[in-house]
């Protein structure tokens, strides 16, 4: 018979090695809750009088839990859910749905909610519905949305008020840099809301015009970034630097498709299509001697093809001005 491990200041086990709070069920199954802080369940196996060390819970496969479209309050865990750790497969909804609170709270209990349906599942932060002690705190302090095949792990905090399920921090989406751009915008550049492509030497050239340098371009292939159960989106981060003279114009950075290539003797030019929706960042006449950062936020990845990070200039840049813009395009899977 193996010796049982003592938990904190629990009294000594009895003559059979069973500590207080342990129940031995039919077939040697052992369950326990000690001081509301640790629960476990075991099944028979080698190692002790009852076939297993009572302080190691039995493995448990996924249990099915059927929810409904819309709000799900005080969700009742499936019959047979392990009191220590239980992975749960969420079924049922055909439209967006949320989990606002979960019944079956035991301090230290962990559950894993796996969204197996195509609809978005939202874990509601500090919902105003459902029993207060069954509510959930998310790591972001805001509602947390999960797509199909993503999961949320909750652990119950029952030591001090407020009693809550705490959502474990999710792995943050990582950004992959796809392309970058460096542009030098000189004095006297005639903008007039023209869209400019940026050459390898940092020079700007209006869409459809040619110079003796090629573009800072790239080819987008969405399959390179695809991840199971995640949505690939993009964003642009940019910085605009201004010398001691304001340019007197607005620079708008954005992602442009290349729709044509042309040129002439020893020169080359590119024609740009419409800027990709949601990809723009506007720098409205930044102050002298400043660095200004901006981001487009996430936008839908466009169709595969050839692209570049371009700049729209609202007017003619002021004499003695020199502006520098650096930008990078990122893919983020969420």
ABEGO torsion letter per residue (X at the ends): XBBBBBBEABBBBBAAGBBBGBBBBBGGBBBBBBGGABBBBBBBBBGBAAGBBAABBBBBBBBBBBBBBEBBBGBBBBBGBBAABBBBBBBGBABBBBBABBBGBBBGBBBBBBBABABBBBBBBGBABEBAAABBBBAAGBBBBBBBGBBBBBBBBAABOBBBBBBBBBBBBBBBBABBBBBBBBBGBBAGGBBBBBBAAGBBBBBGBBBABBBBBBBBBAAAABBBGBBBBBBBBBBBBBBABBAGBBBBBBBBBBABBBEBBGBBBBBBBBBBBGABBBBBGBBBGBBBBBBAEBBBBBBBEBBBBBBBBABBBBBGBBBBBBBBBBBBBX
